[in-house]
Amino acid sequence: MVDIAIDQGGCIEGIQATDWQQPIYWKDGLGYIAVTNMPAAVPRTATQLLSTAILPYVLALARGELLTNAALQSAIAVDNGQIVHPALKKP
């Protein structure tokens, strides 16, 4: 099992962070790798991947599509000082 989100608490229940000196540990016959900040090991590749992933959204913003692009709309948390994202609103 590889958890690349361990820095933010991880995606696998009970997983523990590892490091590059001992990147894997075994438990119940399964190997777990949860090296913190994995992208730092390949900074150029990580930057290229992130740039490629966000480019469509940057271009949409540049074209003025904030109000018409569903993906961009779903990412808005605050509008005119008001919390608008459902996950952030108080029940």
C-alpha positions in Angstrom: 0.0 0.0 0.0 1.3 3.4 -0.9 -0.1 6.6 0.7 1.2 9.7 -1.0 -1.1 11.9 1.1 0.5 11.0 4.5 1.5 14.7 5.0 -2.2 15.6 5.3 -3.2 12.7 7.5 -3.1 10.0 4.9 -5.7 8.1 3.0 -5.3 4.7 4.5 -6.7 4.1 8.0 -4.0 3.4 10.6 -1.1 4.0 8.3 2.1 5.5 9.8 4.5 7.8 8.2 7.8 6.4 7.0 11.0 8.1 5.6 13.5 7.4 2.9 15.9 5.6 5.2 13.1 3.0 5.9 10.4 3.6 3.3 8.4 0.4 3.9 7.1 -1.4 6.9 5.2 -4.7 7.0 2.0 -5.4 9.0 -0.2 -8.5 8.6 1.6 -9.5 5.4 1.1 -6.1 3.7 3.9 -3.6 2.9 3.1 0.0 3.6 5.0 3.0 2.1 4.1 6.4 3.4 7.1 8.6 2.9 6.3 12.2 3.8 6.7 14.8 1.0 7.3 12.3 -1.8 7.1 15.0 -4.5 10.3 16.6 -3.1 12.2 13.5 -4.3 11.3 14.3 -7.9 10.7 18.1 -7.9 10.9 18.7 -11.7 8.5 15.8 -12.4 6.2 16.9 -9.6 6.1 20.5 -10.9 5.4 19.4 -14.5 2.6 17.1 -13.3 1.0 19.8 -11.2 1.3 22.4 -13.9 -0.3 20.0 -16.4 -3.1 19.3 -14.0 -4.0 22.9 -13.3 -3.5 24.4 -16.7 -7.1 23.9 -17.9 -8.4 25.8 -14.9 -5.9 28.6 -15.3 -6.9 28.9 -19.0 -10.6 28.9 -18.0 -9.9 31.7 -15.5 -8.0 33.7 -18.1 -10.9 33.4 -20.6 -13.2 34.8 -17.9 -15.2 31.6 -17.3 -15.3 31.8 -13.6 -19.1 32.3 -13.5 -19.9 29.7 -16.2 -17.4 26.9 -15.6 -18.9 24.3 -13.3 -15.5 23.0 -12.1 -14.4 26.5 -11.1 -17.8 27.2 -9.5 -17.6 24.1 -7.3 -14.2 25.3 -5.9 -15.4 28.7 -4.7 -15.4 28.9 -0.9 -16.1 32.6 -0.3 -18.0 35.1 -2.5 -18.3 38.7 -1.5 -17.3 37.9 2.0 -19.9 35.2 2.4 -19.1 31.5 2.9 -20.8 29.8 -0.1 -19.2 26.3 -0.2 -21.6 23.8 1.4 -18.8 21.9 3.1 -17.7 25.0 5.0 -21.1 26.3 6.0 -22.3 25.7 9.5 -25.2 23.3 9.8 
